[in-house]
Amino acid sequence: MLKPLLAVAIAGAFATASTITLAATPKLNDKQYFSQPSLDVVVFSNWYNGLFGDSKISGVELIHFGERTATNGDVRLSATPEQWDPIPTFVERKVDQASGTISATLAYPEYDFTYTITARPINNGVEITLSSPNPLPPALEGKAGFNMEFLPATYMETSFLADGKPGSFPLYPTGVKEIIGEHEPQPLATGQHLVLAPESPQKRVSIKSESLPLALYDGRAKAQNGWYVVRGLLPAGKSGTLAKWQLTASTDDNWLRAPVIGHSQVGYLPQQTKRAVI
């Protein structure tokens, strides 16, 4: 009985929240990222810090209603990467103002695998295409996938839809635990279309995969700093386009960032002019 009620509640909330999103296309601005009111999409403007492979600062990233809620959109070799897991080598980044696209080429040289991630703007988000001139090396079959990580503090205790089937993000990590590499985490859900927080007009994110299934994981089951992860395994024996996602989010054309007021942290002298910066 619980799941049907949850489905009805989510569907009602989704219908209400959907009216807030307006169809608009983010623009590639002079700072080389995609932007529209309430949504920015950053594509490899930053790089991992070189010490930890799970630093949440690179790849394709979402800044949603002023908060960075998703990051590390990139090819990884496990469903929920940890700090010592391998990261790719950065090759180059290209920004094409004429076509309005950003592309980044990366490689796992130890596996002789090079790939390119390209993002182009669509209504309320971007289309992400992952391509490679060569098929996936046999050593990476069943291991390499396109991952994107979502902030637990934003999504815990909200709901999700996987091909229309409802579920909820756990407050605490649950499921099978890993014992020295013996077990891989089990997905919370799988499907071609995932919607995160459909009930929330300021958290909702939609991910549609053109051909390959998506899996939703709770990375906290393996590491205390793990995030929720959406992952699509790359196909074996195929070159050219390996994966294509439509990544969109709820937006509000009238949204404005809350002002930040800066003032002295050490106080002011009695005769000093008290100034604040907005």
Phi, psi and omega per residue, in radians:
M1 nan -0.543 -3.051
L2 -1.129 -0.768 -3.082
K3 -1.131 -0.776 3.067
P4 -1.034 -0.706 3.109
L5 -1.129 -0.711 3.116
L6 -1.102 -0.716 -3.141
A7 -1.102 -0.738 3.124
V8 -1.119 -0.756 -3.132
A9 -1.110 -0.752 -3.137
I10 -1.161 -0.747 -3.135
A11 -1.077 -0.715 3.111
G12 -1.147 -0.758 3.120
A13 -1.137 -0.682 -3.137
F14 -1.128 -0.714 3.125
A15 -1.123 -0.687 3.122
T16 -1.212 -0.807 -3.096
A17 -1.172 -0.528 -3.077
S18 -1.072 -0.478 -3.098
T19 -1.218 -0.260 -3.104
I20 -1.435 -0.522 -3.113
T21 -1.331 2.266 3.088
L22 -1.918 2.528 -3.135
A23 -1.328 1.956 3.077
A24 -2.560 2.681 -3.107
T25 -1.907 2.221 3.101
P26 -1.131 2.555 -3.114
K27 -1.792 2.518 3.024
L28 -1.373 1.914 -3.017
N29 -1.611 -3.123 -3.076
D30 -1.278 -0.147 3.051
K31 -1.643 0.125 3.005
Q32 1.177 0.725 2.906
Y33 -2.512 2.876 -3.108
F34 -1.515 2.385 -3.052
S35 -2.557 2.444 2.935
Q36 -2.611 2.883 -3.137
P37 -0.944 2.211 3.087
S38 1.367 -0.015 -3.135
L39 -2.577 2.211 2.994
D40 -2.186 2.459 3.076
V41 -2.130 2.042 -3.103
V42 -1.802 2.306 -3.066
V43 -2.141 1.735 3.091
F44 0.930 0.690 2.981
S45 -1.371 -0.314 -3.118
N46 -2.204 2.880 3.132
W47 -2.330 2.677 3.101
Y48 -0.946 2.618 -2.977
N49 -1.305 -0.053 3.068
G50 1.567 -0.267 3.139
L51 -1.739 -0.790 -3.111
F52 -2.096 2.286 3.132
G53 -1.298 -0.179 -3.129
D54 -1.863 0.286 3.086
S55 -1.102 2.365 -2.964
K56 -1.636 1.093 -2.985
I57 -2.475 0.349 -3.017
S58 -2.511 -3.021 3.116
G59 1.190 -2.634 3.047
V60 -1.433 2.266 -3.068
E61 -2.305 2.591 3.075
L62 -1.963 2.312 2.932
I63 -1.981 1.892 -2.919
H64 -2.044 2.021 -3.066
F65 0.897 0.779 3.037
G66 1.461 -0.032 -3.122
E67 -2.083 2.363 3.078
R68 -1.400 1.832 -2.996
T69 -1.880 -0.180 3.135
A70 -2.546 2.545 -3.069
T71 -2.738 3.140 3.040
N72 1.008 0.637 3.008
G73 -1.261 1.735 -2.986
D74 -2.877 2.997 3.064
V75 -1.419 2.167 3.086
R76 -2.240 2.833 -3.012
L77 -1.784 0.188 3.033
S78 -2.613 2.820 -3.084
A79 -1.188 -0.667 -3.120
T80 -2.311 1.429 -3.037
P81 -1.040 2.529 3.073
E82 -1.921 -3.091 -2.955
Q83 -1.167 -0.422 -3.114
W84 -1.781 0.041 3.126
D85 -1.237 2.605 -3.068
P86 -1.158 2.599 3.023
I87 -2.112 2.758 -3.139
P88 -1.279 2.942 3.026
T89 -1.667 2.285 3.133
F90 -1.343 2.306 -3.138
V91 -1.849 -1.039 3.121
E92 -2.845 2.799 3.092
R93 -2.252 2.325 -3.140
K94 -2.181 2.359 3.070
V95 -2.042 2.077 -3.117
D96 -1.911 1.717 -3.120
Q97 -1.143 -0.539 -3.109
A98 -1.131 -0.793 -3.141
S99 -1.610 -0.167 3.140
G100 1.235 0.587 -3.100
T101 -2.121 2.728 3.003
I102 -2.179 2.323 3.099
S103 -2.308 2.579 3.099
A104 -2.333 2.322 3.097
T105 -1.865 2.303 -3.091
L106 -2.390 2.992 -3.098
A107 -2.695 2.652 2.856
Y108 -1.903 1.534 -2.997
P109 -1.078 -0.517 -3.137
E110 -1.171 -0.326 3.082
Y111 -1.916 0.049 -3.101
D112 0.961 0.826 -3.120
F113 -2.172 2.053 3.110
T114 -2.073 2.450 -3.098
Y115 -2.565 2.847 3.125
T116 -2.248 2.341 3.057
I117 -1.910 2.157 -3.124
T118 -2.119 2.353 3.106
A119 -2.104 2.324 3.046
R120 -2.271 2.572 -3.056
P121 -1.286 2.461 2.968
I122 -2.326 3.100 -3.130
N123 -0.993 2.104 3.072
N124 1.039 0.597 3.093
G125 2.894 -2.657 -3.114
V126 -2.426 2.705 2.930
E127 -1.760 2.207 -3.097
I128 -1.874 2.179 3.106
T129 -2.067 2.228 3.098
L130 -1.932 2.140 -3.075
S131 -2.338 2.751 3.097
S132 -2.596 2.460 3.132
P133 -1.240 -0.283 -3.091
N134 -2.238 2.695 3.084
P135 -1.116 2.815 3.104
L136 -1.070 2.281 3.082
P137 -1.037 2.551 -3.126
P138 -0.936 -0.595 -3.119
A139 -1.160 -0.339 -3.123
L140 -1.796 -0.043 3.120
E141 -1.138 2.247 -3.090
G142 1.391 -0.002 3.141
K143 -2.057 -0.769 -3.061
A144 -1.406 2.296 3.103
G145 -2.616 2.778 3.051
F146 -1.537 2.088 -3.103
N147 -1.913 2.673 2.906
M148 -2.524 2.337 -3.010
E149 -1.899 2.426 -3.065
F150 -2.117 2.418 -3.010
L151 -1.147 2.097 -3.138
P152 -1.038 -0.672 -3.106
A153 -1.061 -0.458 3.115
T154 -1.419 -0.668 -2.939
Y155 -1.876 -0.243 3.132
M156 -1.042 2.402 -3.123
E157 1.214 0.206 2.909
T158 -1.703 3.120 -3.110
S159 -1.836 3.033 2.993
F160 -2.555 2.815 3.044
L161 -2.144 2.289 3.060
A162 -2.080 1.833 -3.006
D163 0.898 0.697 3.100
G164 1.513 -0.175 3.140
K165 -1.517 2.247 -3.034
P166 -1.453 2.662 3.005
G167 -2.733 3.140 3.136
S168 -2.406 2.538 3.078
F169 -1.279 2.265 -3.138
P170 -1.282 2.580 3.054
L171 -1.218 -0.705 3.128
Y172 -2.036 2.629 3.137
P173 -1.112 2.380 -3.129
T174 -2.337 3.038 3.067
G175 1.709 -2.987 -3.074
V176 -1.150 2.309 3.095
K177 -1.663 2.686 3.129
E178 -1.560 2.396 3.089
I179 -2.053 1.729 3.115
I180 0.808 0.902 3.061
G181 1.366 0.123 -3.077
E182 -1.376 -0.496 -3.045
H183 -2.250 2.368 2.970
E184 -1.563 2.577 3.119
P185 -1.111 2.593 3.110
Q186 -1.584 2.437 -3.133
P187 -1.213 2.589 3.021
L188 -1.242 -0.554 -3.119
A189 -2.878 2.799 3.049
T190 -2.385 2.724 3.117
G191 2.911 2.971 3.084
Q192 -1.411 -0.394 -3.073
H193 -2.372 2.037 3.086
L194 -1.941 2.373 3.023
V195 -2.142 2.087 3.125
L196 -1.658 2.349 3.122
A197 0.872 0.995 -3.117
P198 -1.094 -0.377 -3.097
E199 -1.435 -0.154 -3.009
S200 -1.908 2.106 3.127
P201 -1.246 -0.174 3.130
Q202 -2.037 0.104 3.123
K203 -2.231 -0.231 -2.966
R204 -1.157 2.273 3.078
V205 -2.322 2.400 3.123
S206 -2.056 2.348 3.084
I207 -2.241 2.065 3.088
K208 -1.992 2.266 3.069
S209 -1.759 2.328 -3.056
E210 -1.149 -0.690 -3.064
S211 -2.428 -0.585 -3.030
L212 -1.657 2.536 3.121
P213 -1.202 2.652 3.074
L214 -1.850 2.621 3.063
A215 -2.249 2.445 3.138
L216 -1.905 2.167 -3.088
Y217 -2.097 2.752 2.973
D218 -1.851 1.757 -3.084
G219 -1.187 -0.220 3.133
R220 -1.245 -0.231 3.101
A221 -1.183 -0.372 -3.134
K222 -1.903 -0.519 -3.066
A223 -2.514 2.491 -3.084
Q224 -1.173 -0.360 3.083
N225 -1.806 0.336 3.118
G226 -1.249 2.672 3.101
W227 -2.006 3.003 2.949
Y228 -1.224 2.428 -3.042
V229 -2.210 2.263 2.934
V230 -1.777 2.252 -2.999
R231 -2.414 2.449 3.008
G232 -2.222 2.052 3.121
L233 -1.134 2.475 3.122
L234 -1.426 2.500 -3.083
P235 -1.311 2.612 3.082
A236 -1.528 2.668 3.022
G237 1.194 0.434 -3.100
K238 -2.343 2.423 3.015
S239 -2.024 3.103 -3.065
G240 1.399 -2.377 -3.132
T241 -1.297 2.090 -3.139
L242 -1.733 -0.511 -3.132
A243 -2.709 2.579 3.074
K244 -2.515 2.139 3.125
W245 -2.053 2.505 2.886
Q246 -1.837 1.919 -3.085
L247 -1.869 1.955 -3.117
T248 -2.283 2.854 -3.096
A249 -2.541 2.759 3.044
S250 -1.138 2.481 -3.117
T251 -2.420 2.896 3.106
D252 -2.503 1.950 -3.096
D253 -1.109 -0.334 -3.111
N254 -1.697 0.066 -3.081
W255 -1.255 2.430 3.026
L256 -2.254 2.445 3.099
R257 -1.117 2.418 3.091
A258 -1.102 2.421 -3.118
P259 -1.154 2.570 3.061
V260 -1.908 2.168 -3.098
I261 -1.853 2.082 3.123
G262 -1.834 2.375 3.121
H263 -2.555 2.999 -3.102
S264 -1.087 2.327 3.110
Q265 -1.556 -0.107 -3.106
V266 -1.989 0.046 3.130
G267 1.639 -3.086 -3.092
Y268 -2.295 2.548 3.004
L269 -1.196 2.690 -3.118
P270 -0.971 -0.655 -3.100
Q271 -1.556 -0.026 -3.054
Q272 -1.445 2.457 3.043
T273 -1.219 2.241 -3.097
K274 -1.592 1.871 -3.089
R275 -1.999 2.505 3.017
A276 -2.178 2.619 -3.140
V277 -1.981 2.204 3.127
I278 -1.796 nan nan
